[in-house]
Amino acid sequence: MPHIVIKTIRGPSKKQMQDAAAEIAGIVEKTMGKPRKYISVSFEEYSFDEWEKVHSEFVRGKDNVLVQPGYTNPKTFD
């Protein structure tokens, strides 16, 4: 508790993902008052072709997505 899952299109390097995970864990620790030893962060990488399904299943129309993307078409990102 808490566990953060980041779904992304393939591309970031392992180091970029490690750096992002560390930053995110720090933000959660600071803003939610959870000790870092209880925080975990994972990445799930997808191809462009898979992204439409991810967007449909986890983003579009979901009340728990508190920051919505600036695009409505996951095929073109427009």
Backbone as CSV, one residue per row, in Angstrom:
resi,resn,N_x,N_y,N_z,CA_x,CA_y,CA_z,C_x,C_y,C_z
1,MET,0.828,-1.178,0.000,0.000,0.000,0.000,0.864,1.229,0.000
2,PRO,0.703,2.121,-0.842,0.009,1.982,-2.119,0.934,1.390,-3.197
3,HIS,0.295,0.805,-4.193,1.029,0.308,-5.363,0.567,1.128,-6.562
4,ILE,1.515,1.706,-7.276,1.225,2.543,-8.436,1.639,1.783,-9.685
5,VAL,0.720,1.688,-10.648,1.001,1.028,-11.921,1.010,2.098,-13.004
6,ILE,2.097,2.154,-13.761,2.211,3.099,-14.863,2.155,2.309,-16.158
7,LYS,1.136,2.587,-16.949,0.978,1.950,-18.255,1.498,2.937,-19.289
8,THR,2.380,2.479,-20.156,2.987,3.384,-21.121,3.288,2.655,-22.421
9,ILE,3.428,3.418,-23.468,3.874,2.853,-24.740,5.369,2.573,-24.614
10,ARG,5.812,1.471,-25.174,7.234,1.087,-25.095,8.131,2.230,-25.565
11,GLY,9.242,2.343,-24.909,10.190,3.359,-25.349,11.095,3.884,-24.265
12,PRO,10.547,4.192,-23.065,11.446,4.700,-22.041,12.507,3.660,-21.677
13,SER,13.699,4.147,-21.387,14.766,3.240,-20.970,14.500,2.762,-19.538
14,LYS,15.193,1.705,-19.151,15.081,1.190,-17.784,15.435,2.283,-16.778
15,LYS,16.487,3.043,-17.071,16.897,4.131,-16.175,15.816,5.193,-16.071
16,GLN,15.201,5.562,-17.195,14.125,6.557,-17.169,12.962,6.065,-16.309
17,MET,12.625,4.788,-16.450,11.529,4.245,-15.655,11.906,4.190,-14.175
18,GLN,13.149,3.804,-13.868,13.601,3.778,-12.472,13.582,5.178,-11.865
19,ASP,14.046,6.167,-12.624,14.049,7.556,-12.139,12.628,8.047,-11.904
20,ALA,11.732,7.769,-12.850,10.337,8.184,-12.708,9.699,7.510,-11.496
21,ALA,9.945,6.211,-11.335,9.371,5.474,-10.211,9.841,6.056,-8.878
22,ALA,11.118,6.394,-8.789,11.652,6.977,-7.558,11.013,8.335,-7.277
23,GLU,10.869,9.150,-8.307,10.227,10.469,-8.146,8.777,10.319,-7.711
24,ILE,8.054,9.420,-8.354,6.646,9.195,-8.026,6.500,8.686,-6.596
25,ALA,7.349,7.746,-6.202,7.308,7.249,-4.827,7.548,8.387,-3.840
26,GLY,8.470,9.274,-4.170,8.741,10.420,-3.299,7.557,11.362,-3.183
27,ILE,6.881,11.573,-4.292,5.695,12.443,-4.285,4.578,11.817,-3.456
28,VAL,4.373,10.510,-3.619,3.337,9.822,-2.840,3.686,9.877,-1.349
29,GLU,4.945,9.670,-1.040,5.382,9.744,0.354,5.081,11.125,0.937
30,LYS,5.415,12.158,0.184,5.247,13.536,0.658,3.776,13.946,0.738
31,THR,3.011,13.677,-0.305,1.642,14.194,-0.363,0.618,13.336,0.366
32,MET,0.887,12.030,0.470,-0.071,11.141,1.123,0.383,10.688,2.504
33,GLY,1.609,11.058,2.867,2.110,10.719,4.184,2.366,9.234,4.389
34,LYS,2.646,8.529,3.296,2.931,7.096,3.381,4.443,6.898,3.382
35,PRO,4.982,6.161,4.341,6.422,5.897,4.344,6.849,5.162,3.077
36,ARG,7.997,5.530,2.552,8.478,4.954,1.291,8.572,3.435,1.338
37,LYS,8.832,2.871,2.499,8.962,1.419,2.585,7.651,0.700,2.260
38,TYR,6.535,1.422,2.230,5.244,0.822,1.906,4.815,1.076,0.463
39,ILE,5.599,1.832,-0.289,5.214,2.242,-1.642,5.916,1.367,-2.676
40,SER,5.156,0.919,-3.670,5.740,0.187,-4.795,5.227,0.804,-6.091
41,VAL,6.072,0.750,-7.109,5.745,1.326,-8.422,6.157,0.321,-9.486
42,SER,5.259,0.055,-10.420,5.601,-0.835,-11.534,5.226,-0.179,-12.857
43,PHE,5.864,-0.659,-13.921,5.588,-0.193,-15.272,5.061,-1.355,-16.101
44,GLU,4.094,-1.065,-16.935,3.605,-2.004,-17.942,3.753,-1.313,-19.291
45,GLU,4.484,-1.944,-20.196,4.735,-1.336,-21.502,3.885,-2.011,-22.575
46,TYR,3.393,-1.195,-23.489,2.519,-1.656,-24.563,2.999,-1.103,-25.901
47,SER,2.628,-1.784,-26.973,2.902,-1.286,-28.320,1.849,-0.236,-28.680
48,PHE,2.104,0.528,-29.741,1.111,1.481,-30.228,-0.190,0.761,-30.567
49,ASP,-0.078,-0.415,-31.162,-1.272,-1.174,-31.545,-2.090,-1.604,-30.331
50,GLU,-1.439,-1.859,-29.227,-2.136,-2.279,-28.003,-2.734,-1.109,-27.230
51,TRP,-2.266,0.094,-27.509,-2.635,1.242,-26.682,-4.120,1.565,-26.740
52,GLU,-4.759,1.399,-27.870,-6.190,1.709,-27.968,-6.991,0.874,-26.961
53,LYS,-6.647,-0.401,-26.823,-7.332,-1.267,-25.868,-7.050,-0.811,-24.430
54,VAL,-5.810,-0.463,-24.140,-5.448,0.028,-22.803,-6.253,1.286,-22.492
55,HIS,-6.277,2.222,-23.435,-7.006,3.477,-23.256,-8.486,3.214,-23.011
56,SER,-9.058,2.326,-23.790,-10.472,1.997,-23.659,-10.776,1.332,-22.317
57,GLU,-9.917,0.420,-21.907,-10.164,-0.353,-20.687,-9.870,0.422,-19.406
58,PHE,-8.847,1.268,-19.419,-8.392,1.878,-18.172,-8.538,3.405,-18.087
59,VAL,-8.801,4.085,-19.209,-8.802,5.544,-19.184,-10.160,6.129,-19.572
60,ARG,-10.612,5.847,-20.779,-11.818,6.478,-21.328,-13.036,6.254,-20.428
61,GLY,-13.604,7.367,-19.969,-14.832,7.323,-19.189,-14.686,6.801,-17.766
62,LYS,-13.481,6.685,-17.275,-13.258,6.143,-15.933,-13.203,7.275,-14.905
63,ASP,-14.014,7.158,-13.867,-14.057,8.168,-12.814,-12.783,8.207,-11.971
64,ASN,-12.036,7.106,-11.942,-10.832,7.077,-11.102,-9.603,7.656,-11.803
65,VAL,-9.728,8.072,-13.066,-8.617,8.718,-13.774,-8.704,10.215,-13.442
66,LEU,-7.857,10.656,-12.541,-7.952,12.022,-12.027,-7.249,13.040,-12.905
67,VAL,-6.343,12.615,-13.758,-5.712,13.481,-14.753,-5.984,12.837,-16.104
68,GLN,-6.850,13.468,-16.879,-7.226,12.940,-18.183,-6.196,13.356,-19.236
69,PRO,-5.960,12.505,-20.238,-5.025,12.880,-21.300,-5.617,13.991,-22.161
70,GLY,-4.749,14.673,-22.868,-5.176,15.761,-23.738,-5.589,15.303,-25.122
71,TYR,-5.811,14.020,-25.309,-6.256,13.488,-26.590,-7.499,12.649,-26.368
72,THR,-8.283,12.478,-27.426,-9.465,11.613,-27.352,-9.331,10.411,-28.273
73,ASN,-8.415,10.486,-29.240,-8.218,9.386,-30.173,-6.885,8.702,-29.882
74,PRO,-6.918,7.502,-29.264,-5.669,6.835,-28.915,-4.890,6.271,-30.104
75,LYS,-5.480,6.336,-31.302,-4.734,5.877,-32.488,-3.831,6.974,-33.027
76,THR,-4.301,8.218,-32.942,-3.551,9.347,-33.513,-3.068,10.339,-32.446
77,PHE,-3.552,10.187,-31.232,-3.254,11.091,-30.119,-3.716,12.511,-30.392
78,ASP,-4.777,12.621,-31.164,-5.415,13.941,-31.405,-6.590,14.122,-30.455
